[in-house]
Amino acid sequence: KQWYQRRVRGAIDLKIQYTDTMALANVLQYVTGGRFDTATGLFKIPEYKVMPSLSSRFKSPKERQPPNYRFSILAPRLYHSNLSLVHYSVFFQMCRAHHIGYDIREREGAIFTLVDSYKRDLMGMAVVEPDLVKALKTFRRNLTTVHQEISSANMPGRNIFLALAGEVDRIMESLNVGQEEEEKGEEKK
């Protein structure tokens, strides 16, 4: 028998289900009005038309419109044991005080999802920015700010915030190394 005539039996164990990451991605798509293109791997938001304010009338149309492509970072399960001690209204007041939020006009910023209303020690965060480095910096700043606000010296709590901030630092270092090499190559030309 030829290789294409043989019968081969096998099994694949797939667990197809709706995950927290998919739920957060759907929230992100709803809030931004964007779509993730699986063929290119890009997240594109549609252009929007708003009435320009007086200050923006003096800018060129290219300066008024945000870029169509965005970089997003999704963290569907951020755990901190002290989150359960903070009421949601206080948490969002703290976010406003530190300028952590989402700008509807520019379609960029941070979006929070409250995952577990019973234990209240988990939350999700999505950051959307037009630049990858800015998205990483915003994500790290939000993590460290929230951690500092809900932790104290005598009650730090168990969390993944600092470990995740360290991972973001390593990613940013690797990006800076790549950018420095490109800059050196341009200087030689």
Solvent accessible surface area in square Angstrom, and as a share of the most:
residue,aa,sasa,rsa
1,K,189,0.80
2,Q,99,0.44
3,W,192,0.67
4,Y,142,0.54
5,Q,98,0.44
6,R,145,0.53
7,R,211,0.77
8,V,136,0.78
9,R,212,0.77
10,G,76,0.73
11,A,104,0.80
12,I,147,0.74
13,D,143,0.74
14,L,127,0.63
15,K,169,0.71
16,I,160,0.81
17,Q,113,0.50
18,Y,144,0.55
19,T,62,0.36
20,D,55,0.29
21,T,67,0.39
22,M,97,0.43
23,A,34,0.27
24,L,5,0.03
25,A,21,0.17
26,N,53,0.27
27,V,54,0.31
28,L,5,0.02
29,Q,36,0.16
30,Y,187,0.71
31,V,55,0.32
32,T,2,0.01
33,G,39,0.37
34,G,0,0.00
35,R,157,0.57
36,F,104,0.43
37,D,64,0.33
38,T,116,0.67
39,A,95,0.73
40,T,86,0.50
41,G,43,0.42
42,L,76,0.38
43,F,14,0.06
44,K,92,0.39
45,I,2,0.01
46,P,67,0.42
47,E,110,0.49
48,Y,37,0.14
49,K,185,0.78
50,V,77,0.44
51,M,156,0.70
52,P,39,0.24
53,S,55,0.36
54,L,131,0.65
55,S,81,0.52
56,S,21,0.13
57,R,132,0.48
58,F,182,0.76
59,K,101,0.43
60,S,54,0.35
61,P,87,0.55
62,K,181,0.77
63,E,119,0.53
64,R,91,0.33
65,Q,85,0.38
66,P,20,0.13
67,P,75,0.47
68,N,38,0.20
69,Y,99,0.37
70,R,7,0.03
71,F,86,0.36
72,S,44,0.28
73,I,33,0.17
74,L,54,0.27
75,A,11,0.08
76,P,29,0.18
77,R,125,0.46
78,L,1,0.01
79,Y,51,0.19
80,H,0,0.00
81,S,31,0.20
82,N,8,0.04
83,L,13,0.06
84,S,42,0.27
85,L,112,0.56
86,V,28,0.16
87,H,116,0.52
88,Y,67,0.25
89,S,74,0.47
90,V,79,0.45
91,F,4,0.02
92,F,68,0.28
93,Q,107,0.48
94,M,22,0.10
95,C,4,0.03
96,R,165,0.60
97,A,75,0.58
98,H,65,0.29
99,H,159,0.71
100,I,9,0.05
101,G,39,0.37
102,Y,51,0.19
103,D,65,0.34
104,I,140,0.71
105,R,138,0.50
106,E,68,0.31
107,R,41,0.15
108,E,32,0.14
109,G,10,0.09
110,A,5,0.04
111,I,20,0.10
112,F,31,0.13
113,T,33,0.19
114,L,72,0.36
115,V,59,0.34
116,D,40,0.21
117,S,93,0.60
118,Y,199,0.76
119,K,126,0.53
120,R,53,0.19
121,D,23,0.12
122,L,32,0.16
123,M,4,0.02
124,G,0,0.00
125,M,1,0.00
126,A,1,0.00
127,V,0,0.00
128,V,0,0.00
129,E,8,0.03
130,P,40,0.25
131,D,69,0.36
132,L,67,0.33
133,V,33,0.19
134,K,94,0.40
135,A,0,0.00
136,L,10,0.05
137,K,112,0.48
138,T,21,0.12
139,F,5,0.02
140,R,76,0.28
141,R,106,0.39
142,N,1,0.01
143,L,1,0.01
144,T,25,0.14
145,T,17,0.10
146,V,1,0.01
147,H,23,0.10
148,Q,130,0.58
149,E,86,0.39
150,I,17,0.09
151,S,23,0.15
152,S,58,0.38
153,A,108,0.84
154,N,141,0.72
155,M,96,0.43
156,P,76,0.48
157,G,29,0.28
158,R,173,0.63
159,N,42,0.21
160,I,71,0.36
161,F,1,0.00
162,L,99,0.49
163,A,70,0.55
164,L,50,0.25
165,A,3,0.03
166,G,21,0.21
167,E,82,0.37
168,V,6,0.04
169,D,46,0.24
170,R,139,0.51
171,I,84,0.42
172,M,33,0.15
173,E,109,0.49
174,S,70,0.45
175,L,52,0.26
176,N,67,0.35
177,V,81,0.46
178,G,30,0.29
179,Q,78,0.35
180,E,92,0.41
181,E,111,0.50
182,E,118,0.53
183,E,99,0.44
184,K,124,0.53
185,G,32,0.31
186,E,119,0.53
187,E,144,0.64
188,K,174,0.74
189,K,205,0.87
